[in-house]
Amino acid sequence: MSTVPQPDPKDRPARLTVGVVGAGRVGPALAASLQLAGHRPVAVSGVSDASVRRAAQLLPDVPLVTPAQVMERAELVLLTVPDDALPGLVEGLAETGAVRPGQLLVHTSGRYGAKVLDPALRAGALPLALHPAMTFTGTPVDVQRLAGCSFGVTAPEELRLAAEALVIEMGGEPEWIAEENRPLYHAALALGANHLVTLVAESMELLRAAGVEAPDRMLGPLLGAALDNALRSGDAALTGPVARGDAGTVAAHVAELRRHAPGTVPGYLAMARATADRALAHGLLRPELAEDLLGVLADGTDTAEGDAR
């Protein structure tokens, strides 16, 4: 049976020239994924040595130029700078006349929606907020991870289809986020992903201190199962001494952590209290056991504060 040859993505109509302002971990990966969809990266800006290396690895042969030159050369510009730098960058580009009418201007900040691009909108740009809900390494593996990745999308209603189409072309799944909900959306992602890294890193350090030679190998299956259970079942997946109301075990934990890793005690107590509250609300923790448990956690807080003083 003969197969029908598939057209080259570069032969598709309406392909855009793409520029990147801010060659951090995100921008080059998104531009590389757009290149796979047939768009053409033409310019990238970056200052640090790491940015230059990332651009060379993910976007070889794409010239490294100034932000103004990126704006001049590209029909679609990715603004992939840190959140705090984004408003000033947008205002500066608009004030200097770098923004061109009809230019697609995309930022990837989770915190901001489309309104942060208002100065560029007034200059005629088409504003899109496309935030990939993914952690980036700055290596080619990031392009592969975009497959099936959710993007928080915010844009004017008339640009909704264009925004969603770009996300789909990058292999992602568009999720519409209202402008006023962007900070809450971003806080939720940071709470889950960023704090997870801290918790896992602390757990590995404690396991090494306990004599475990390969903490990553020990934690991998456990954390993978816990994450899967949590995504499937939410609070019903809670297990462990806090959810069971084992106050004595929790007291022993606090004592050991205070002896070997006092810096982890506040985090342990805060998470234990949050876990106890959720277990109580979900009916997993019996109220008569919760009293002793919460007493241990309160005593631990008092002691920790006393040590700090």
TACORPE-V757174 format. One record per residue. N is the residue number from 1. RES is the residue in one small letter. BURIAL is I if it has 9 or more other ideal C-beta (glycine too) atoms within 8 Angstrom, else O. Layout:
((N/RES/BURIAL) (N/RES/BURIAL))
This chain:
((1/m/O) (2/s/O) (3/t/O) (4/v/O) (5/p/O) (6/q/O) (7/p/O) (8/d/O) (9/p/O) (10/k/O) (11/d/O) (12/r/O) (13/p/O) (14/a/O) (15/r/O) (16/l/I) (17/t/I) (18/v/I) (19/g/I) (20/v/I) (21/v/I) (22/g/I) (23/a/I) (24/g/I) (25/r/I) (26/v/I) (27/g/I) (28/p/I) (29/a/I) (30/l/I) (31/a/I) (32/a/I) (33/s/I) (34/l/I) (35/q/I) (36/l/O) (37/a/I) (38/g/I) (39/h/I) (40/r/I) (41/p/I) (42/v/I) (43/a/I) (44/v/I) (45/s/I) (46/g/I) (47/v/O) (48/s/O) (49/d/O) (50/a/O) (51/s/I) (52/v/I) (53/r/O) (54/r/I) (55/a/I) (56/a/O) (57/q/I) (58/l/I) (59/l/I) (60/p/O) (61/d/O) (62/v/I) (63/p/O) (64/l/I) (65/v/I) (66/t/O) (67/p/I) (68/a/I) (69/q/I) (70/v/I) (71/m/I) (72/e/O) (73/r/I) (74/a/I) (75/e/O) (76/l/I) (77/v/I) (78/l/I) (79/l/I) (80/t/I) (81/v/I) (82/p/O) (83/d/O) (84/d/O) (85/a/I) (86/l/I) (87/p/O) (88/g/O) (89/l/I) (90/v/I) (91/e/I) (92/g/O) (93/l/I) (94/a/I) (95/e/O) (96/t/O) (97/g/O) (98/a/I) (99/v/I) (100/r/I) (101/p/O) (102/g/O) (103/q/I) (104/l/I) (105/l/I) (106/v/I) (107/h/I) (108/t/I) (109/s/I) (110/g/I) (111/r/O) (112/y/I) (113/g/I) (114/a/I) (115/k/O) (116/v/I) (117/l/I) (118/d/O) (119/p/I) (120/a/I) (121/l/I) (122/r/O) (123/a/I) (124/g/I) (125/a/I) (126/l/I) (127/p/I) (128/l/I) (129/a/I) (130/l/I) (131/h/I) (132/p/I) (133/a/I) (134/m/O) (135/t/O) (136/f/I) (137/t/O) (138/g/I) (139/t/O) (140/p/O) (141/v/O) (142/d/I) (143/v/I) (144/q/O) (145/r/O) (146/l/I) (147/a/O) (148/g/O) (149/c/I) (150/s/I) (151/f/I) (152/g/I) (153/v/I) (154/t/I) (155/a/I) (156/p/O) (157/e/O) (158/e/O) (159/l/I) (160/r/I) (161/l/O) (162/a/I) (163/a/I) (164/e/I) (165/a/O) (166/l/I) (167/v/I) (168/i/I) (169/e/I) (170/m/I) (171/g/I) (172/g/I) (173/e/I) (174/p/I) (175/e/I) (176/w/O) (177/i/I) (178/a/O) (179/e/I) (180/e/O) (181/n/O) (182/r/I) (183/p/O) (184/l/O) (185/y/I) (186/h/I) (187/a/O) (188/a/O) (189/l/I) (190/a/I) (191/l/O) (192/g/O) (193/a/I) (194/n/I) (195/h/I) (196/l/O) (197/v/O) (198/t/I) (199/l/I) (200/v/I) (201/a/O) (202/e/I) (203/s/I) (204/m/I) (205/e/I) (206/l/I) (207/l/I) (208/r/I) (209/a/O) (210/a/O) (211/g/O) (212/v/O) (213/e/O) (214/a/O) (215/p/I) (216/d/O) (217/r/O) (218/m/I) (219/l/I) (220/g/O) (221/p/O) (222/l/O) (223/l/I) (224/g/O) (225/a/O) (226/a/I) (227/l/O) (228/d/O) (229/n/I) (230/a/I) (231/l/O) (232/r/O) (233/s/O) (234/g/O) (235/d/I) (236/a/O) (237/a/I) (238/l/I) (239/t/O) (240/g/O) (241/p/I) (242/v/I) (243/a/I) (244/r/I) (245/g/I) (246/d/I) (247/a/I) (248/g/O) (249/t/O) (250/v/I) (251/a/I) (252/a/O) (253/h/I) (254/v/I) (255/a/O) (256/e/O) (257/l/I) (258/r/I) (259/r/O) (260/h/O) (261/a/I) (262/p/O) (263/g/O) (264/t/I) (265/v/I) (266/p/O) (267/g/I) (268/y/I) (269/l/I) (270/a/O) (271/m/I) (272/a/I) (273/r/I) (274/a/O) (275/t/I) (276/a/I) (277/d/O) (278/r/I) (279/a/I) (280/l/I) (281/a/O) (282/h/I) (283/g/O) (284/l/I) (285/l/I) (286/r/O) (287/p/O) (288/e/O) (289/l/I) (290/a/I) (291/e/O) (292/d/I) (293/l/I) (294/l/I) (295/g/I) (296/v/I) (297/l/I) (298/a/O) (299/d/O) (300/g/I) (301/t/I) (302/d/O) (303/t/I) (304/a/I) (305/e/O) (306/g/O) (307/d/O) (308/a/O) (309/r/O))
